[in-house]
Amino acid sequence: MAEFTNVSSGLVALIVSLSFIAFFVLVPIRADRQQSVPTTSQEKDMATHPYVGLWVTGDGHIRHELLPSGRYIEGRGSRERAYEGRYEVRGSQINYWDDSGFIADGEFRSDILYHAGMVLYRH
């Protein structure tokens, strides 16, 4: 019977630990992603935003599709969805929050997108 008690105590400790991780680690991550979803009014504003659309490097290797929903899809070579995430434009500045966790930025100048050492043109 003593062995069963030790197993039960270990199991309870494991459950408590997993609950702690789920509540204090995973829930805030999910909440952050939910906050990144644009509202309907933001979507309407982005639908007519001048930078929405496809931006491509001169050689066509890198493609940024800026969607009206505030999401982007980056294609690289034959990979149509190499990166995906959300973006936000303020003035001529663009900020990216990739779904994998990294962030990046860029700038629009004279209808050209400068991003991470790349030059992308409206397609």
N, C-alpha and C positions, 0 to 999 in steps of 0.2 A: 504494500500500500504506500510505503514511503517513496518508492520509485515513481508511482503515478502522480503523487503530489509534486515532485520535482519537475516532471514533464509538464504538468498543468501550469506551474509557476512560470516555466520557460515559455510556454505557449502564450500565456497572458502577457508576459513582457514583450514578446514578439508582436502581438496584436496591438499593444499600446504604442510600440515604436513605429509600426507601419501607419497607424492612425495619425500619429504626430507628423510623420513625413507627408502623408496625404493632405492633411489640413494646413500645415504651415509652409509647405514647399510647393506642392502641386496646385493648390487652389489659387494662390496669388499669381502663378504663371498663367493659369487659365483666365483669371480675371483681367490680367493685362492684355491678353489677346482679344478678349471680348471688347475691351475698351477701344481697341484699334478698328473696330468695324464702323465704317462711316454711317452717319444717320441719313435718313431720306433727304433732308435738305442739303447735306453735304454732297450726296450723290447727284442731286439736281445741279448744284453749282459746278461739280466736276464734269458733268456731261457736256457742258458748253465751254469748259476751260480750254484755252488755246494750246496747252501742252499735251492734252490727251491725244493718244494715238501711238503710232509706231515710230521709233527712233533707231537708226541703224548706223553702225560704223561704216566707213568708206569701203571696206572690203566685204561687208555683209556678214562678217563672222559673229558679231555681237548685236543682239536685237533687244531693245527694251520696249515692251508694249505697256503703255500707261493706260489703264482702264478707267472708265468713268466712275467706277465704284471705289476708287482710291487704292486699288490693288495693282500690282505690276507682275509681269512675267518676263523673265530674261531668258532669251535663247542664246546658246553658244554653239556655233557650228551645227552639227546634226542634232544636238540636244535642244528640243523645242522648249523644254521647261527646266533649264539648268538651275534657275533660282526663281523664287516667288515670294511675295510679301506685300507689304503696304507701303504707300508713299504719301507724302504731303508736300504741296508746293506753297511757298510763301514768297510772293514777289517773284524774283527770278531764281530763288533757291529751291532745291528739291532735296528732301531727306527720305531715305529708304530704311525700312525696318524689315529685314528678311525673316522669313518664317524659321530659318535655321538658327537665328539668334544674332547675326552680325548686323551692323548698321553702316550706312554709307551716305554720302551726300554728293551733290553736283550743282551746277549752275547753268542756266540758260543765258546765252549771249547771242544776239542777232540770229535767233531761230536755230541755234546750234546748242546741243547739250554736251557740256564738259563734265565728265564723271570718271573719277578714279584713274586719271591719266588717259582716258579714252575720249574721242570726239565722235558724237553721234549726230546724225542728220535726220531731219524729218523725212519719213518715207511715204 
